[in-house]
Amino acid sequence: MEGYVKLGRVSFKSNGQGYELLTGAPITRGDKVWVLHEPHYTPQPEAEGNAFITTMNWEQIQASGSGKP
């Protein structure tokens, strides 16, 4: 799906749900990107220790203990 970029923020919608990916630096010089959203994706064990980008909704972040009140 098409995502929209503004500096370090990518915004997109999947099945009517809005998502945002935030980074500390600009992602691209363009204003649009293509996003592959796989909500049931689970990294393979051999990928442990390697970097990848993922997103979570606020409830998942809170449940994982990563969220701050």
PyMOL Python script that loads the backbone (N, CA, C, O; Angstrom):
from pymol import cmd

cmd.read_pdbstr("""\
ATOM      1  N   MET A   1       0.834  -1.170   0.000  1.00  0.00           N
ATOM      2  CA  MET A   1       0.000   0.000   0.000  1.00  0.00           C
ATOM      3  C   MET A   1       0.885   1.240   0.000  1.00  0.00           C
ATOM      4  O   MET A   1       2.075   1.167   0.304  1.00  0.00           O
ATOM      5  N   GLU A   2       0.306   2.346  -0.335  1.00  0.00           N
ATOM      6  CA  GLU A   2       1.060   3.592  -0.410  1.00  0.00           C
ATOM      7  C   GLU A   2       1.155   4.216   0.986  1.00  0.00           C
ATOM      8  O   GLU A   2       0.165   4.295   1.715  1.00  0.00           O
ATOM      9  N   GLY A   3       2.361   4.656   1.340  1.00  0.00           N
ATOM     10  CA  GLY A   3       2.582   5.361   2.588  1.00  0.00           C
ATOM     11  C   GLY A   3       3.055   6.770   2.287  1.00  0.00           C
ATOM     12  O   GLY A   3       3.627   7.027   1.227  1.00  0.00           O
ATOM     13  N   TYR A   4       2.821   7.674   3.209  1.00  0.00           N
ATOM     14  CA  TYR A   4       3.184   9.066   3.023  1.00  0.00           C
ATOM     15  C   TYR A   4       4.285   9.442   4.005  1.00  0.00           C
ATOM     16  O   TYR A   4       4.243   9.066   5.177  1.00  0.00           O
ATOM     17  N   VAL A   5       5.264  10.185   3.517  1.00  0.00           N
ATOM     18  CA  VAL A   5       6.452  10.507   4.298  1.00  0.00           C
ATOM     19  C   VAL A   5       6.502  11.993   4.597  1.00  0.00           C
ATOM     20  O   VAL A   5       6.239  12.826   3.730  1.00  0.00           O
ATOM     21  N   LYS A   6       6.843  12.310   5.837  1.00  0.00           N
ATOM     22  CA  LYS A   6       7.154  13.678   6.225  1.00  0.00           C
ATOM     23  C   LYS A   6       8.322  13.587   7.197  1.00  0.00           C
ATOM     24  O   LYS A   6       8.158  13.209   8.357  1.00  0.00           O
ATOM     25  N   LEU A   7       9.515  13.943   6.697  1.00  0.00           N
ATOM     26  CA  LEU A   7      10.769  13.827   7.456  1.00  0.00           C
ATOM     27  C   LEU A   7      10.945  12.396   7.936  1.00  0.00           C
ATOM     28  O   LEU A   7      11.099  11.497   7.110  1.00  0.00           O
ATOM     29  N   GLY A   8      10.928  12.152   9.250  1.00  0.00           N
ATOM     30  CA  GLY A   8      11.160  10.821   9.789  1.00  0.00           C
ATOM     31  C   GLY A   8       9.891  10.079  10.136  1.00  0.00           C
ATOM     32  O   GLY A   8       9.913   9.201  10.998  1.00  0.00           O
ATOM     33  N   ARG A   9       8.787  10.402   9.493  1.00  0.00           N
ATOM     34  CA  ARG A   9       7.499   9.781   9.806  1.00  0.00           C
ATOM     35  C   ARG A   9       6.874   9.217   8.535  1.00  0.00           C
ATOM     36  O   ARG A   9       6.703   9.929   7.546  1.00  0.00           O
ATOM     37  N   VAL A  10       6.535   7.932   8.572  1.00  0.00           N
ATOM     38  CA  VAL A  10       5.790   7.296   7.488  1.00  0.00           C
ATOM     39  C   VAL A  10       4.406   6.977   8.028  1.00  0.00           C
ATOM     40  O   VAL A  10       4.278   6.343   9.076  1.00  0.00           O
ATOM     41  N   SER A  11       3.379   7.407   7.326  1.00  0.00           N
ATOM     42  CA  SER A  11       1.997   7.137   7.718  1.00  0.00           C
ATOM     43  C   SER A  11       1.333   6.307   6.631  1.00  0.00           C
ATOM     44  O   SER A  11       1.535   6.546   5.440  1.00  0.00           O
ATOM     45  N   PHE A  12       0.532   5.322   7.054  1.00  0.00           N
ATOM     46  CA  PHE A  12      -0.217   4.514   6.091  1.00  0.00           C
ATOM     47  C   PHE A  12      -1.423   3.908   6.783  1.00  0.00           C
ATOM     48  O   PHE A  12      -1.491   3.866   8.011  1.00  0.00           O
ATOM     49  N   LYS A  13      -2.372   3.438   5.988  1.00  0.00           N
ATOM     50  CA  LYS A  13      -3.554   2.762   6.512  1.00  0.00           C
ATOM     51  C   LYS A  13      -3.618   1.358   5.945  1.00  0.00           C
ATOM     52  O   LYS A  13      -3.318   1.130   4.774  1.00  0.00           O
ATOM     53  N   SER A  14      -4.015   0.418   6.797  1.00  0.00           N
ATOM     54  CA  SER A  14      -4.219  -0.964   6.397  1.00  0.00           C
ATOM     55  C   SER A  14      -5.528  -1.428   7.006  1.00  0.00           C
ATOM     56  O   SER A  14      -5.687  -1.419   8.227  1.00  0.00           O
ATOM     57  N   ASN A  15      -6.468  -1.833   6.161  1.00  0.00           N
ATOM     58  CA  ASN A  15      -7.793  -2.271   6.621  1.00  0.00           C
ATOM     59  C   ASN A  15      -8.469  -1.223   7.500  1.00  0.00           C
ATOM     60  O   ASN A  15      -9.119  -1.565   8.487  1.00  0.00           O
ATOM     61  N   GLY A  16      -8.318   0.045   7.145  1.00  0.00           N
ATOM     62  CA  GLY A  16      -8.961   1.130   7.885  1.00  0.00           C
ATOM     63  C   GLY A  16      -8.236   1.565   9.147  1.00  0.00           C
ATOM     64  O   GLY A  16      -8.632   2.550   9.769  1.00  0.00           O
ATOM     65  N   GLN A  17      -7.187   0.858   9.540  1.00  0.00           N
ATOM     66  CA  GLN A  17      -6.410   1.193  10.746  1.00  0.00           C
ATOM     67  C   GLN A  17      -5.202   2.026  10.343  1.00  0.00           C
ATOM     68  O   GLN A  17      -4.460   1.638   9.441  1.00  0.00           O
ATOM     69  N   GLY A  18      -4.993   3.170  11.000  1.00  0.00           N
ATOM     70  CA  GLY A  18      -3.847   4.016  10.710  1.00  0.00           C
ATOM     71  C   GLY A  18      -2.604   3.566  11.452  1.00  0.00           C
ATOM     72  O   GLY A  18      -2.690   3.119  12.595  1.00  0.00           O
ATOM     73  N   TYR A  19      -1.448   3.681  10.813  1.00  0.00           N
ATOM     74  CA  TYR A  19      -0.163   3.330  11.403  1.00  0.00           C
ATOM     75  C   TYR A  19       0.838   4.440  11.118  1.00  0.00           C
ATOM     76  O   TYR A  19       0.732   5.138  10.109  1.00  0.00           O
ATOM     77  N   GLU A  20       1.813   4.600  12.011  1.00  0.00           N
ATOM     78  CA  GLU A  20       2.900   5.548  11.791  1.00  0.00           C
ATOM     79  C   GLU A  20       4.208   4.899  12.209  1.00  0.00           C
ATOM     80  O   GLU A  20       4.292   4.240  13.245  1.00  0.00           O
ATOM     81  N   LEU A  21       5.216   5.096  11.392  1.00  0.00           N
ATOM     82  CA  LEU A  21       6.568   4.644  11.685  1.00  0.00           C
ATOM     83  C   LEU A  21       7.396   5.900  11.910  1.00  0.00           C
ATOM     84  O   LEU A  21       7.482   6.752  11.025  1.00  0.00           O
ATOM     85  N   LEU A  22       8.007   6.025  13.086  1.00  0.00           N
ATOM     86  CA  LEU A  22       8.802   7.200  13.424  1.00  0.00           C
ATOM     87  C   LEU A  22      10.271   6.840  13.511  1.00  0.00           C
ATOM     88  O   LEU A  22      10.628   5.813  14.087  1.00  0.00           O
ATOM     89  N   THR A  23      11.127   7.679  12.941  1.00  0.00           N
ATOM     90  CA  THR A  23      12.572   7.480  13.031  1.00  0.00           C
ATOM     91  C   THR A  23      13.222   8.780  13.463  1.00  0.00           C
ATOM     92  O   THR A  23      12.597   9.839  13.421  1.00  0.00           O
ATOM     93  N   GLY A  24      14.467   8.701  13.876  1.00  0.00           N
ATOM     94  CA  GLY A  24      15.215   9.865  14.312  1.00  0.00           C
ATOM     95  C   GLY A  24      15.836  10.648  13.177  1.00  0.00           C
ATOM     96  O   GLY A  24      16.462  11.682  13.409  1.00  0.00           O
ATOM     97  N   ALA A  25      15.675  10.177  11.961  1.00  0.00           N
ATOM     98  CA  ALA A  25      16.272  10.848  10.795  1.00  0.00           C
ATOM     99  C   ALA A  25      15.317  10.704   9.620  1.00  0.00           C
ATOM    100  O   ALA A  25      14.487   9.794   9.610  1.00  0.00           O
ATOM    101  N   PRO A  26      15.419  11.583   8.632  1.00  0.00           N
ATOM    102  CA  PRO A  26      14.564  11.437   7.451  1.00  0.00           C
ATOM    103  C   PRO A  26      14.743  10.068   6.800  1.00  0.00           C
ATOM    104  O   PRO A  26      15.856   9.547   6.725  1.00  0.00           O
ATOM    105  N   ILE A  27      13.653   9.499   6.337  1.00  0.00           N
ATOM    106  CA  ILE A  27      13.657   8.163   5.738  1.00  0.00           C
ATOM    107  C   ILE A  27      14.023   8.220   4.261  1.00  0.00           C
ATOM    108  O   ILE A  27      14.763   7.370   3.766  1.00  0.00           O
ATOM    109  N   THR A  28      13.507   9.214   3.565  1.00  0.00           N
ATOM    110  CA  THR A  28      13.724   9.363   2.135  1.00  0.00           C
ATOM    111  C   THR A  28      13.543  10.826   1.759  1.00  0.00           C
ATOM    112  O   THR A  28      12.989  11.609   2.531  1.00  0.00           O
ATOM    113  N   ARG A  29      14.005  11.185   0.589  1.00  0.00           N
ATOM    114  CA  ARG A  29      13.782  12.548   0.101  1.00  0.00           C
ATOM    115  C   ARG A  29      12.430  12.679  -0.577  1.00  0.00           C
ATOM    116  O   ARG A  29      11.951  13.788  -0.810  1.00  0.00           O
ATOM    117  N   GLY A  30      11.816  11.546  -0.894  1.00  0.00           N
ATOM    118  CA  GLY A  30      10.512  11.550  -1.538  1.00  0.00           C
ATOM    119  C   GLY A  30       9.402  11.803  -0.533  1.00  0.00           C
ATOM    120  O   GLY A  30       9.648  11.900   0.669  1.00  0.00           O
ATOM    121  N   ASP A  31       8.183  11.909  -1.034  1.00  0.00           N
ATOM    122  CA  ASP A  31       7.051  12.114  -0.131  1.00  0.00           C
ATOM    123  C   ASP A  31       6.109  10.909  -0.078  1.00  0.00           C
ATOM    124  O   ASP A  31       5.108  10.933   0.639  1.00  0.00           O
ATOM    125  N   LYS A  32       6.430   9.851  -0.840  1.00  0.00           N
ATOM    126  CA  LYS A  32       5.630   8.634  -0.810  1.00  0.00           C
ATOM    127  C   LYS A  32       6.544   7.416  -0.795  1.00  0.00           C
ATOM    128  O   LYS A  32       7.638   7.446  -1.359  1.00  0.00           O
ATOM    129  N   VAL A  33       6.092   6.342  -0.146  1.00  0.00           N
ATOM    130  CA  VAL A  33       6.796   5.060  -0.138  1.00  0.00           C
ATOM    131  C   VAL A  33       5.748   3.957  -0.271  1.00  0.00           C
ATOM    132  O   VAL A  33       4.557   4.191  -0.066  1.00  0.00           O
ATOM    133  N   TRP A  34       6.202   2.758  -0.615  1.00  0.00           N
ATOM    134  CA  TRP A  34       5.328   1.594  -0.625  1.00  0.00           C
ATOM    135  C   TRP A  34       5.602   0.794   0.630  1.00  0.00           C
ATOM    136  O   TRP A  34       6.755   0.574   1.001  1.00  0.00           O
ATOM    137  N   VAL A  35       4.535   0.361   1.281  1.00  0.00           N
ATOM    138  CA  VAL A  35       4.632  -0.329   2.568  1.00  0.00           C
ATOM    139  C   VAL A  35       4.059  -1.730   2.414  1.00  0.00           C
ATOM    140  O   VAL A  35       2.984  -1.912   1.842  1.00  0.00           O
ATOM    141  N   LEU A  36       4.783  -2.716   2.930  1.00  0.00           N
ATOM    142  CA  LEU A  36       4.261  -4.082   3.009  1.00  0.00           C
ATOM    143  C   LEU A  36       3.942  -4.328   4.479  1.00  0.00           C
ATOM    144  O   LEU A  36       4.846  -4.387   5.313  1.00  0.00           O
ATOM    145  N   HIS A  37       2.681  -4.468   4.790  1.00  0.00           N
ATOM    146  CA  HIS A  37       2.239  -4.678   6.175  1.00  0.00           C
ATOM    147  C   HIS A  37       1.791  -6.115   6.325  1.00  0.00           C
ATOM    148  O   HIS A  37       0.792  -6.529   5.737  1.00  0.00           O
ATOM    149  N   GLU A  38       2.532  -6.873   7.112  1.00  0.00           N
ATOM    150  CA  GLU A  38       2.192  -8.270   7.382  1.00  0.00           C
ATOM    151  C   GLU A  38       1.898  -8.387   8.871  1.00  0.00           C
ATOM    152  O   GLU A  38       2.815  -8.634   9.655  1.00  0.00           O
ATOM    153  N   PRO A  39       0.631  -8.214   9.288  1.00  0.00           N
ATOM    154  CA  PRO A  39       0.298  -8.169  10.708  1.00  0.00           C
ATOM    155  C   PRO A  39       0.612  -9.444  11.491  1.00  0.00           C
ATOM    156  O   PRO A  39       0.735  -9.391  12.714  1.00  0.00           O
ATOM    157  N   HIS A  40       0.742 -10.569  10.826  1.00  0.00           N
ATOM    158  CA  HIS A  40       1.020 -11.825  11.543  1.00  0.00           C
ATOM    159  C   HIS A  40       2.460 -12.293  11.367  1.00  0.00           C
ATOM    160  O   HIS A  40       2.778 -13.454  11.628  1.00  0.00           O
ATOM    161  N   TYR A  41       3.328 -11.387  10.924  1.00  0.00           N
ATOM    162  CA  TYR A  41       4.731 -11.734  10.689  1.00  0.00           C
ATOM    163  C   TYR A  41       5.438 -12.044  12.006  1.00  0.00           C
ATOM    164  O   TYR A  41       5.287 -11.316  12.986  1.00  0.00           O
ATOM    165  N   THR A  42       6.207 -13.126  12.019  1.00  0.00           N
ATOM    166  CA  THR A  42       7.052 -13.482  13.154  1.00  0.00           C
ATOM    167  C   THR A  42       8.445 -13.771  12.610  1.00  0.00           C
ATOM    168  O   THR A  42       8.597 -14.630  11.742  1.00  0.00           O
ATOM    169  N   PRO A  43       9.474 -13.063  13.108  1.00  0.00           N
ATOM    170  CA  PRO A  43      10.834 -13.307  12.606  1.00  0.00           C
ATOM    171  C   PRO A  43      11.268 -14.749  12.876  1.00  0.00           C
ATOM    172  O   PRO A  43      10.904 -15.338  13.894  1.00  0.00           O
ATOM    173  N   GLN A  44      12.035 -15.297  11.970  1.00  0.00           N
ATOM    174  CA  GLN A  44      12.582 -16.643  12.141  1.00  0.00           C
ATOM    175  C   GLN A  44      13.652 -16.612  13.229  1.00  0.00           C
ATOM    176  O   GLN A  44      14.311 -15.586  13.400  1.00  0.00           O
ATOM    177  N   PRO A  45      13.845 -17.704  13.970  1.00  0.00           N
ATOM    178  CA  PRO A  45      14.851 -17.716  15.046  1.00  0.00           C
ATOM    179  C   PRO A  45      16.249 -17.326  14.570  1.00  0.00           C
ATOM    180  O   PRO A  45      16.995 -16.701  15.324  1.00  0.00           O
ATOM    181  N   GLU A  46      16.620 -17.677  13.346  1.00  0.00           N
ATOM    182  CA  GLU A  46      17.955 -17.338  12.851  1.00  0.00           C
ATOM    183  C   GLU A  46      18.112 -15.834  12.616  1.00  0.00           C
ATOM    184  O   GLU A  46      19.233 -15.359  12.429  1.00  0.00           O
ATOM    185  N   ALA A  47      17.016 -15.079  12.624  1.00  0.00           N
ATOM    186  CA  ALA A  47      17.083 -13.625  12.441  1.00  0.00           C
ATOM    187  C   ALA A  47      17.395 -12.912  13.759  1.00  0.00           C
ATOM    188  O   ALA A  47      17.642 -11.706  13.764  1.00  0.00           O
ATOM    189  N   GLU A  48      17.388 -13.645  14.872  1.00  0.00           N
ATOM    190  CA  GLU A  48      17.652 -13.028  16.168  1.00  0.00           C
ATOM    191  C   GLU A  48      19.013 -12.341  16.163  1.00  0.00           C
ATOM    192  O   GLU A  48      20.010 -12.904  15.708  1.00  0.00           O
ATOM    193  N   GLY A  49      19.033 -11.132  16.670  1.00  0.00           N
ATOM    194  CA  GLY A  49      20.279 -10.374  16.710  1.00  0.00           C
ATOM    195  C   GLY A  49      20.489  -9.505  15.489  1.00  0.00           C
ATOM    196  O   GLY A  49      21.396  -8.673  15.474  1.00  0.00           O
ATOM    197  N   ASN A  50      19.662  -9.682  14.453  1.00  0.00           N
ATOM    198  CA  ASN A  50      19.743  -8.851  13.250  1.00  0.00           C
ATOM    199  C   ASN A  50      18.698  -7.745  13.333  1.00  0.00           C
ATOM    200  O   ASN A  50      17.643  -7.921  13.942  1.00  0.00           O
ATOM    201  N   ALA A  51      18.993  -6.623  12.726  1.00  0.00           N
ATOM    202  CA  ALA A  51      18.081  -5.484  12.762  1.00  0.00           C
ATOM    203  C   ALA A  51      16.945  -5.669  11.764  1.00  0.00           C
ATOM    204  O   ALA A  51      17.154  -6.188  10.668  1.00  0.00           O
ATOM    205  N   PHE A  52      15.765  -5.253  12.136  1.00  0.00           N
ATOM    206  CA  PHE A  52      14.634  -5.186  11.232  1.00  0.00           C
ATOM    207  C   PHE A  52      13.667  -4.159  11.792  1.00  0.00           C
ATOM    208  O   PHE A  52      13.764  -3.786  12.961  1.00  0.00           O
ATOM    209  N   ILE A  53      12.742  -3.703  10.977  1.00  0.00           N
ATOM    210  CA  ILE A  53      11.758  -2.709  11.391  1.00  0.00           C
ATOM    211  C   ILE A  53      10.424  -3.403  11.563  1.00  0.00           C
ATOM    212  O   ILE A  53      10.028  -4.233  10.745  1.00  0.00           O
ATOM    213  N   THR A  54       9.741  -3.056  12.628  1.00  0.00           N
ATOM    214  CA  THR A  54       8.415  -3.580  12.878  1.00  0.00           C
ATOM    215  C   THR A  54       7.576  -2.492  13.524  1.00  0.00           C
ATOM    216  O   THR A  54       8.110  -1.464  13.941  1.00  0.00           O
ATOM    217  N   THR A  55       6.294  -2.702  13.612  1.00  0.00           N
ATOM    218  CA  THR A  55       5.415  -1.767  14.298  1.00  0.00           C
ATOM    219  C   THR A  55       4.498  -2.539  15.223  1.00  0.00           C
ATOM    220  O   THR A  55       4.260  -3.732  15.037  1.00  0.00           O
ATOM    221  N   MET A  56       3.989  -1.840  16.222  1.00  0.00           N
ATOM    222  CA  MET A  56       3.008  -2.411  17.134  1.00  0.00           C
ATOM    223  C   MET A  56       1.967  -1.346  17.421  1.00  0.00           C
ATOM    224  O   MET A  56       2.260  -0.152  17.354  1.00  0.00           O
ATOM    225  N   ASN A  57       0.747  -1.772  17.740  1.00  0.00           N
ATOM    226  CA  ASN A  57      -0.226  -0.779  18.175  1.00  0.00           C
ATOM    227  C   ASN A  57       0.024  -0.477  19.658  1.00  0.00           C
ATOM    228  O   ASN A  57       0.760  -1.203  20.328  1.00  0.00           O
ATOM    229  N   TRP A  58      -0.581   0.579  20.157  1.00  0.00           N
ATOM    230  CA  TRP A  58      -0.298   1.048  21.519  1.00  0.00           C
ATOM    231  C   TRP A  58      -0.577  -0.037  22.564  1.00  0.00           C
ATOM    232  O   TRP A  58       0.179  -0.168  23.526  1.00  0.00           O
ATOM    233  N   GLU A  59      -1.647  -0.811  22.389  1.00  0.00           N
ATOM    234  CA  GLU A  59      -1.971  -1.864  23.357  1.00  0.00           C
ATOM    235  C   GLU A  59      -0.861  -2.920  23.417  1.00  0.00           C
ATOM    236  O   GLU A  59      -0.528  -3.410  24.496  1.00  0.00           O
ATOM    237  N   GLN A  60      -0.287  -3.271  22.252  1.00  0.00           N
ATOM    238  CA  GLN A  60       0.805  -4.249  22.225  1.00  0.00           C
ATOM    239  C   GLN A  60       2.050  -3.688  22.917  1.00  0.00           C
ATOM    240  O   GLN A  60       2.745  -4.412  23.630  1.00  0.00           O
ATOM    241  N   ILE A  61       2.327  -2.409  22.710  1.00  0.00           N
ATOM    242  CA  ILE A  61       3.489  -1.784  23.344  1.00  0.00           C
ATOM    243  C   ILE A  61       3.309  -1.801  24.862  1.00  0.00           C
ATOM    244  O   ILE A  61       4.235  -2.149  25.594  1.00  0.00           O
ATOM    245  N   GLN A  62       2.127  -1.428  25.331  1.00  0.00           N
ATOM    246  CA  GLN A  62       1.871  -1.435  26.774  1.00  0.00           C
ATOM    247  C   GLN A  62       1.972  -2.841  27.351  1.00  0.00           C
ATOM    248  O   GLN A  62       2.547  -3.033  28.423  1.00  0.00           O
ATOM    249  N   ALA A  63       1.414  -3.829  26.644  1.00  0.00           N
ATOM    250  CA  ALA A  63       1.441  -5.206  27.132  1.00  0.00           C
ATOM    251  C   ALA A  63       2.859  -5.751  27.205  1.00  0.00           C
ATOM    252  O   ALA A  63       3.152  -6.602  28.045  1.00  0.00           O
ATOM    253  N   SER A  64       3.749  -5.265  26.329  1.00  0.00           N
ATOM    254  CA  SER A  64       5.126  -5.757  26.323  1.00  0.00           C
ATOM    255  C   SER A  64       5.971  -5.095  27.413  1.00  0.00           C
ATOM    256  O   SER A  64       7.103  -5.508  27.666  1.00  0.00           O
ATOM    257  N   GLY A  65       5.413  -4.066  28.055  1.00  0.00           N
ATOM    258  CA  GLY A  65       6.172  -3.366  29.081  1.00  0.00           C
ATOM    259  C   GLY A  65       7.052  -2.266  28.528  1.00  0.00           C
ATOM    260  O   GLY A  65       7.808  -1.654  29.282  1.00  0.00           O
ATOM    261  N   SER A  66       6.981  -1.996  27.243  1.00  0.00           N
ATOM    262  CA  SER A  66       7.803  -0.965  26.627  1.00  0.00           C
ATOM    263  C   SER A  66       7.177   0.413  26.685  1.00  0.00           C
ATOM    264  O   SER A  66       7.868   1.420  26.536  1.00  0.00           O
ATOM    265  N   GLY A  67       5.869   0.462  26.903  1.00  0.00           N
ATOM    266  CA  GLY A  67       5.181   1.746  26.913  1.00  0.00           C
ATOM    267  C   GLY A  67       5.361   2.480  28.234  1.00  0.00           C
ATOM    268  O   GLY A  67       5.526   1.863  29.286  1.00  0.00           O
ATOM    269  N   LYS A  68       5.328   3.778  28.163  1.00  0.00           N
ATOM    270  CA  LYS A  68       5.415   4.604  29.365  1.00  0.00           C
ATOM    271  C   LYS A  68       4.082   5.308  29.538  1.00  0.00           C
ATOM    272  O   LYS A  68       3.490   5.769  28.562  1.00  0.00           O
ATOM    273  N   PRO A  69       3.602   5.397  30.786  1.00  0.00           N
ATOM    274  CA  PRO A  69       2.294   6.044  31.015  1.00  0.00           C
ATOM    275  C   PRO A  69       2.300   7.501  30.620  1.00  0.00           C
ATOM    276  O   PRO A  69       1.282   8.180  30.750  1.00  0.00           O
TER     277      PRO A  69
END
""", "prot")
cmd.dss("prot")
cmd.show_as("cartoon", "prot")
cmd.util.cbc("prot")
cmd.orient("prot")
